[in-house]
Amino acid sequence: MNNQIEIAIQNESAHSPIPRKSLLKKWVRAALSEQICDAQITLRFVDADEGRILNRDYRQKDYSTNVLTFTYDEDLPQIDGMPLMGDLVFCGAVIEREALEQNKPLLAHYCHMVVHGTLHLQGFDHIEDTEAEAMESLETQIVMRLGYDDPYLSEKS
């Protein structure tokens, strides 16, 4: 596979350490469709305050969330060899809290959130039940292929 995947990391969070760039790149690559020729993705790690502001301003939801996805091209899926371009914004405090609540390793939850956000960049969504089932199934396959447990296991119990 000769795909060019450029990943920029922006760590603006004083909260907690972030996964290594090599892991982040591995997780993004695993979640990208084989039809994606190239990708330019920024992974930004923020504190709860910035996460809340972005979620409020772009989604009209006044709270911090685990991951926000911003795509630069609304014409999905990608065609004609155009690169997939977008930003994934992660709130470490929320991801850490969720990992504790779901009784899963922090690294496994970060992997899940990177996969989840990368799928959103490619046009996947979970608004409708059928879309949610398809997206969750794909997330589970990818995360488990990467060596982590089913990310939805706690919800299925």
N, C-alpha and C positions, 0 to 999 in steps of 0.2 A: 504494500500500500504506500503510495507516494504522496499522500495527502500532506499539505503544509498546515500545521496547526500551530498558530502563534498564541501563546497565553501570556498575558501581562498580569502580574500580581500587585495589588495595592492593599497594603495592610494599614488601615487607619484605626484599628482597634487596639485599645490598651487592655482589653479584657483578658484574652488568653492567647496562647500560641496557636498558630495555624498549621495545617498539614504542610509537609514538604512539597515544593514545587513539582518534584518528580511524581509524587503521588497524585497531586491535583491534575497534572497533565495526563497521567495514565487513566484516571477516572473520566476525564472529559473525552479522551479518545475512545474509551470503551462505550460511551453513550452516544457517540456520533454515528449516524447512519452511514452505510457504505456509499450512499449516493452523494454525500457531502464531499466536494472536491477539496476545499480549503476552508479554514476557519480562523477568525481573529476574535478571540474572546478575552475579555478582561474579567478577572475574578477580584472583586473588591470586598475586603473584610472590614466591617464597621461596628461601632458601638451601638447600643440600643437607641440613643438619641438620634443619630443619623438614620438608622433603620426605620424609626418611627416617622421621621420627617419625610423620607422617601415614600414609605407606604401610604402616608396621609396625602401627600401631594400627587402621587401617580395612581393610587388605587382607592382614594377616599376612605381609607381604613386607618383610624388613629391609634395604632399600636405597632410595636416592632414585630416583625415576622422573621422566619428562619432564612428564606431566600426570596429575592426579587429578581425577575428576569426582564431585561430590556433588550429588545432586538432592533437592529438598525434597518431591517428590510421586512416590511409587512407582507411581501409577496412570497409566502412560503407555500410549498417547499422550494428550496433553492434550485434554480435552473441555469442552464447555459454556463456552467462552471463558475458562477459567481460565488464568492466566499460567503460563508455564514459569519455574520458579524453581530456581536452583542456583548452585553455586560451581565454578569451574575453578581449580585450583592448579597453577601452573607452576614448575618448578625450572630457573632460568636456567642453572646450571652443567651440568646434564644436557643441556638443549637445545643449548647451545653445543658441548659435546663431541660430541653426535650429529651436528650440522651439519658439524663438521670431519671426523668419521669417514665421513660420507656424501658429503663433498665437495659440499655445497650451501650457498648463501648463508644466513646466520643468519636474516634476515628471512623467507625462504621457509620455513624450518623452523618458525619461530614461527607463521607463517600456517597451516601444516599442523597444528600442535599445537592451535591455537585451533579450527580446523575439526573436528579429531578430537574434542576435548573437547565441543564444542557438539553434535556428533552423538550422543555418549554421553548428554548431557543429555536428548535426545529419544528415548532408548531403543535406539539402535543399539549393537551389541556385536560382538566379534570372537573369541568363545570357540570357537564351532563354525566349521568351514571355510567353510560356505556363508554364514554371517553375516559372516565376515571378508572374503570375496570381495565381497559386496554393499557392505559399509561402505567398503572400500578403493576400489572403483569410484566410489562417490559422492564420497569424499574427493578422488580424482583429478580428477573433473569439476569440483568446486567450486574447488579450488586452481588448476587450469589456467584456469578462467574468470576467476579473480582475477589472472591474468597470470604465474603462476609455473610452473615445470616440474613434470612428473609427480613427486609426492613419493616414489613407489616405484620410480623409474627405476633407482636403484643396485641394488635387489633383483632387478630383471628382467634385468640385464646378465649 
